[in-house]
Amino acid sequence: MTVDDVLGGDLAVTHLLETGHRKIAFVGGPMAIGQVTDRIAGAEQAIARAGTGELTVLETTALNVAEGRRAGERLAGLPAARRPTAAFCANDLLALGLLQRMVTLGLRVPDDLAIVGYDDIEFAKAAAVPLTSVSQPRQLLGATAAELLLAESGEGPGHRHRQVVFDPELIVRASTRLRQAGPGAPAS
């Protein structure tokens, strides 16, 4: 049982492209984690399909708030002309750390940097700037896991395993919004 993380990455970056961003950072790592590589594959897929956009990868050593803050330092340190206007983070903890660092550096979210997280944890909607996030169907995952376990225990040795893949959903909040027309942004 799994969630389609490639689709989740695609949803996040498609949203950023649709809101006018062309320079997008992917923040996440380590790349040895399957969900991270699937989410970046989805991000790359969205850019390829759109035929426009540029993805800058900022690999992290972990998926936590501290690494999100460090990624924020790295992003803010880029020359303004090269700096992404949006970031898709491999999870919400990274996104919340990135958001914190942007605020402490005096950068505005979403005006200077739009941010999308992944997992839609409880703190995502409670952040100072509520975080747009890719949501996984947690209750459906739990119910299906219980159903599969009961089926396996009831069917005995003749049981055949099933692979169930769920689609994630993009929850749009204040950390992203439509960019004004200007350099790198499409005119409305």
Salt bridges, closest charged atoms under 4 A:
ASP5 OD1 - ARG39 NH2 3.08
ASP10 OD1 - ARG49 NH2 2.68
GLU67 OE2 - ARG70 NE 2.74
GLU73 OE2 - ARG101 NE 3.05
ASP111 OD2 - ARG108 NH1 3.61
ASP111 OD1 - ARG177 NH2 2.09
ASP112 OD1 - ARG108 NH2 3.22
ASP119 OD1 - ARG39 NH2 3.95
ASP120 OD1 - ARG173 NH1 2.78
GLU122 OE2 - LYS125 NZ 3.83
GLU147 OE2 - ARG162 NH2 3.38
GLU152 OE1 - HIS161 ND1 3.66
GLU155 OE1 - HIS159 ND1 2.76
